[in-house]
């Protein structure tokens, strides 16, 4: 995940059957995958043949339970708390409150006034 402020640092695809969709993208776009242990199941980092991770394919369970099938982009911000406050003040909604992302930092999922959803990420 990039830590450059204001840039899209990562994208995850959350789906009920991550293996099926992982295989779909391996066949359609040529990505390879690396499993990521989620404590009882695996999500997947997707990689082009000649590079590092570009996206995740995740099961809609655990921390992702209840997220509808969608590509979710993570936008890097300087202060997650300040961005969430501005989101609310400008008519947005915090869909999922801030939570840790391993040792990488914290993120929250927000909905803008038009209804579009994204995640905001603050580097540790």
Order of alpha helices (4+ residues) and beta strands (2+ residues): beta-alpha-beta-beta-beta-beta-alpha-beta-beta-beta
